[in-house]
Amino acid sequence: MSRLLVGFDSAWTVKNAGGLVGIVCQDEGDHQDLGPPVSANFALAEEMICEWQRVHVPSETILLIDQPTIVNNRQGQRPVENLVSSPVSLRYGGMQPAYTGRTGMFDLEAPIWSFLRCFGDAREPLSPTNRSIVFETYPVLAIIALGWTLPDQQRKERLPKYNPARRRTFHQNDWEHLCIKIIKEFQRAGLENIKGWIDSRRERKPTKGDQDCLDACLCLLVAMHIANGEPCLTVGQRESGEIVVPYSKSLEDELLARCIQTGRKPDEWLRRLPVCR
């Protein structure tokens, strides 16, 4: 059985472009990359994924997207964002709130909804009727889960500052640190095109497009965890939004404490992802 695995950093709106990367993996453990990550808006991403499906005829497609896939609230944060923002902010990170009042991003005409309709039901990702499995992920939370944070004197650890669009906080060393971590993962899987693309940009100052593509690679790593049967953590609730990242006991404990602090039942908000069908 073959699986198409896709990482998509979507950039949220119809005009902006994010990053897209994909691989095909076999049950035997062989991986075939489909080229280096590319800049892609929703239309191009849909076109490329459909073409990959047509050419490779995978038995299953697993798509990890860095954008909220379930948004019901009219304003403010989604419940999952309220939960996750605690460990993120503790490490000097931030999280954009998703709500239907953000026109062009989450209103009824936003491009995310037609994109999702093409690839499956985000509310029932493991339904046997779905042609594809779509999960929301969050690269920043994945970095925390994977233990790829950096030491900090005040708060013990911090997130890498690798977004070149934020000139005052961007650190080249942080970018290189994250590139090296991701390169090792793709090298282990024998994905030379993706590894080579990251390595070619590791020591030079990245563009925003480079950062989008690196985030797509982080999304793809989460898809690989799922496909390989490695433990993953689902945070949130299906009705209001869920985020999937690699499993981390320390992150789970931190989120469990946040649940208790905010009056949530941990077993309703933190779950191990079921093994893919």
C-alpha positions as CSV (number, residue, x, y, z in Angstrom):
1,M,0.0,0.0,0.0
2,S,1.3,3.5,-0.9
3,R,0.5,6.7,0.8
4,L,0.8,10.3,-0.5
5,L,2.0,12.5,2.4
6,V,1.6,16.3,2.0
7,G,2.7,19.3,4.1
8,F,1.0,22.6,3.3
9,D,1.7,26.0,4.9
10,S,-1.3,27.7,3.4
11,A,-0.8,31.5,4.1
12,W,-4.6,31.6,4.9
13,T,-5.9,33.8,2.1
14,V,-6.6,33.5,-1.7
15,K,-4.0,36.1,-2.7
16,N,-1.1,35.0,-0.6
17,A,1.2,32.0,-1.2
18,G,2.6,29.5,1.3
19,G,4.7,26.4,0.9
20,L,3.9,22.9,-0.3
21,V,5.9,19.7,-0.2
22,G,4.9,16.0,-0.8
23,I,6.3,12.5,-0.7
24,V,5.1,9.0,-1.5
25,C,5.8,6.3,1.1
26,Q,5.4,2.5,0.8
27,D,4.5,0.0,3.5
28,E,8.0,-1.4,3.1
29,G,9.4,1.9,4.4
30,D,10.6,3.3,1.1
31,H,10.1,7.0,0.5
32,Q,10.0,8.9,-2.7
33,D,10.1,12.7,-2.6
34,L,8.2,14.6,-5.3
35,G,10.7,17.4,-5.6
36,P,11.8,20.2,-3.3
37,P,9.1,22.4,-1.5
38,V,7.6,25.0,-3.6
39,S,5.7,28.3,-3.1
40,A,2.0,27.7,-3.6
41,N,-1.4,29.4,-3.1
42,F,-4.6,27.4,-2.6
43,A,-5.3,26.9,-6.3
44,L,-1.8,25.7,-7.1
45,A,-1.7,23.4,-4.0
46,E,-5.0,21.8,-5.0
47,E,-3.8,21.3,-8.6
48,M,-0.5,19.8,-7.5
49,I,-2.0,17.4,-4.9
50,C,-4.6,16.2,-7.4
51,E,-1.9,15.6,-10.0
52,W,0.2,13.7,-7.5
53,Q,-2.9,11.6,-6.7
54,R,-3.5,11.0,-10.4
55,V,0.1,10.0,-11.2
56,H,0.9,7.9,-8.2
57,V,-2.6,6.5,-7.4
58,P,-2.0,6.3,-3.7
59,S,-4.3,4.1,-1.6
60,E,-4.4,7.0,0.9
61,T,-3.5,10.7,1.1
62,I,-2.5,12.2,4.5
63,L,-2.5,16.1,4.3
64,L,-1.2,18.2,7.2
65,I,-2.1,21.8,6.9
66,D,-0.8,24.8,8.9
67,Q,-4.2,26.6,9.0
68,P,-7.3,26.1,11.2
69,T,-9.7,23.7,9.5
70,I,-12.6,24.0,11.9
71,V,-13.7,27.5,12.8
72,N,-17.1,28.1,14.4
73,N,-16.5,31.1,16.7
74,R,-17.5,34.5,15.5
75,Q,-14.8,36.3,17.4
76,G,-11.8,35.8,19.7
77,Q,-9.8,32.6,20.1
78,R,-11.0,29.1,19.4
79,P,-10.9,26.9,22.5
80,V,-7.9,24.9,21.2
81,E,-6.0,28.2,20.7
82,N,-6.7,29.2,24.3
83,L,-5.3,25.9,25.4
84,V,-2.2,25.8,23.1
85,S,-1.3,29.5,23.5
86,S,-0.1,28.9,27.0
87,P,3.0,26.7,26.2
88,V,3.6,28.8,23.1
89,S,3.6,32.2,24.9
90,L,5.7,30.7,27.7
91,R,8.4,30.2,25.1
92,Y,8.0,33.7,23.6
93,G,5.8,32.6,20.7
94,G,2.4,33.8,19.6
95,M,-0.7,32.4,18.0
96,Q,-3.1,34.1,15.6
97,P,-6.8,33.7,16.6
98,A,-9.1,32.1,14.0
99,Y,-12.7,33.3,13.9
100,T,-15.3,33.7,11.2
101,G,-15.2,37.5,11.3
102,R,-11.8,37.4,9.6
103,T,-13.0,38.1,6.1
104,G,-11.0,36.2,3.4
105,M,-9.6,33.8,5.9
106,F,-12.6,32.1,7.7
107,D,-15.8,33.6,6.4
108,L,-18.1,31.5,4.2
109,E,-16.3,32.4,1.0
110,A,-12.8,31.8,2.3
111,P,-10.6,29.6,0.1
112,I,-9.9,27.1,2.9
113,W,-13.4,25.6,2.7
114,S,-13.4,24.8,-1.0
115,F,-9.9,23.4,-0.6
116,L,-11.0,21.1,2.2
117,R,-14.0,19.9,0.4
118,C,-11.7,18.7,-2.4
119,F,-9.7,16.5,0.0
120,G,-12.0,15.3,2.8
121,D,-14.0,16.2,5.9
122,A,-11.8,17.8,8.6
123,R,-14.5,16.9,11.2
124,E,-14.3,13.2,10.4
125,P,-10.7,12.8,9.2
126,L,-10.6,9.0,9.6
127,S,-14.0,8.3,8.0
128,P,-13.6,5.4,5.6
129,T,-15.5,7.4,3.0
130,N,-12.8,10.1,2.8
131,R,-10.4,10.0,-0.1
132,S,-7.9,11.9,2.0
133,I,-7.1,12.4,5.6
134,V,-6.8,16.1,6.6
135,F,-5.4,17.2,9.9
136,E,-4.6,20.7,11.2
137,T,-1.1,21.1,12.6
138,Y,0.9,24.0,14.0
139,P,4.7,24.1,13.2
140,V,5.4,26.1,16.4
141,L,3.8,23.5,18.6
142,A,5.5,20.7,16.6
143,I,8.8,22.3,17.4
144,I,8.0,22.2,21.1
145,A,6.8,18.6,20.9
146,L,10.0,17.5,19.0
147,G,12.2,19.2,21.6
148,W,13.7,21.6,19.1
149,T,13.5,24.7,21.3
150,L,16.6,26.7,22.3
151,P,17.9,27.4,25.8
152,D,16.9,30.6,27.5
153,Q,18.1,32.1,30.8
154,Q,14.8,33.4,32.0
155,R,12.3,30.7,30.9
156,K,14.6,27.7,30.4
157,E,13.7,27.4,26.7
158,R,12.4,29.5,23.8
159,L,11.2,29.0,20.3
160,P,13.5,29.6,17.4
161,K,13.0,33.1,15.9
162,Y,13.2,32.1,12.2
163,N,10.7,34.3,10.4
164,P,12.7,36.8,8.2
165,A,9.6,39.1,7.8
166,R,10.1,40.0,11.5
167,R,13.4,41.7,11.2
168,R,13.8,42.8,14.8
169,T,13.4,39.3,16.2
170,F,14.8,37.1,13.4
171,H,18.1,35.3,14.2
172,Q,20.1,33.6,11.5
173,N,21.5,31.1,14.0
174,D,17.9,30.1,14.9
175,W,17.2,29.5,11.3
176,E,20.3,27.3,10.9
177,H,19.4,25.4,14.0
178,L,16.0,24.5,12.8
179,C,17.3,23.7,9.3
180,I,19.8,21.2,10.7
181,K,17.1,19.5,12.8
182,I,14.8,19.1,9.8
183,I,17.6,18.0,7.5
184,K,18.5,15.1,9.8
185,E,14.9,13.8,9.7
186,F,14.7,13.9,5.9
187,Q,18.2,12.4,5.5
188,R,17.2,9.5,7.7
189,A,14.2,8.9,5.4
190,G,16.4,9.1,2.3
191,L,14.6,12.2,0.9
192,E,17.5,13.8,-0.8
193,N,15.7,16.4,-2.9
194,I,14.0,17.9,0.2
195,K,17.1,17.6,2.3
196,G,19.2,19.3,-0.4
197,W,16.8,22.2,-0.8
198,I,17.0,22.9,3.0
199,D,20.7,22.5,3.1
200,S,21.1,24.9,0.2
201,R,19.4,27.6,2.2
202,R,20.7,26.8,5.6
203,E,23.6,29.3,5.8
204,R,22.1,32.1,3.8
205,K,19.5,34.6,5.0
206,P,16.1,33.2,4.1
207,T,13.2,34.9,2.3
208,K,9.7,34.7,3.6
209,G,9.0,32.2,0.9
210,D,11.9,30.0,2.2
211,Q,10.3,30.1,5.7
212,D,6.9,29.1,4.4
213,C,8.5,26.2,2.6
214,L,10.4,25.2,5.8
215,D,7.0,25.3,7.7
216,A,5.6,23.0,5.0
217,C,8.4,20.6,5.7
218,L,7.5,20.7,9.4
219,C,3.9,19.8,8.4
220,L,5.2,17.0,6.3
221,L,7.2,15.6,9.2
222,V,4.0,15.4,11.3
223,A,2.4,13.5,8.3
224,M,5.3,11.1,8.3
225,H,4.9,10.5,12.1
226,I,1.2,9.6,11.4
227,A,2.0,7.4,8.4
228,N,4.8,5.6,10.3
229,G,2.5,4.8,13.2
230,E,4.6,7.0,15.6
231,P,2.6,8.4,18.5
232,C,0.9,11.8,18.0
233,L,-1.0,14.1,20.2
234,T,-4.4,15.5,19.3
235,V,-5.2,18.8,21.2
236,G,-8.7,20.3,21.2
237,Q,-12.1,19.0,20.3
238,R,-13.5,18.0,16.9
239,E,-16.5,20.4,17.2
240,S,-14.4,23.5,17.7
241,G,-11.0,22.6,16.3
242,E,-8.1,20.2,16.8
243,I,-4.3,20.4,16.3
244,V,-2.1,17.3,15.8
245,V,1.6,17.2,16.6
246,P,4.1,14.5,17.4
247,Y,3.6,13.1,20.9
248,S,5.7,14.5,23.8
249,K,5.1,13.5,27.4
250,S,6.4,16.9,28.7
251,L,4.1,18.8,26.3
252,E,1.2,16.6,27.3
253,D,1.8,17.2,31.0
254,E,2.0,20.9,30.4
255,L,-1.3,20.9,28.5
256,L,-2.9,18.7,31.1
257,A,-2.0,21.2,33.8
258,R,-3.5,24.0,31.6
259,C,-6.7,21.9,31.2
260,I,-7.0,21.6,35.0
261,Q,-6.2,25.3,35.5
262,T,-9.0,26.3,33.0
263,G,-11.6,23.8,34.3
264,R,-11.4,21.4,31.4
265,K,-11.5,17.6,31.6
266,P,-8.1,16.5,30.2
267,D,-9.4,13.3,28.6
268,E,-11.8,15.5,26.5
269,W,-9.1,17.8,25.2
270,L,-5.9,15.6,25.0
271,R,-5.9,12.3,23.1
272,R,-3.5,10.0,21.3
273,L,-4.2,10.0,17.6
274,P,-5.6,6.7,16.5
275,V,-3.5,4.5,14.2
276,C,-4.3,5.3,10.6
277,R,-6.6,2.8,8.8
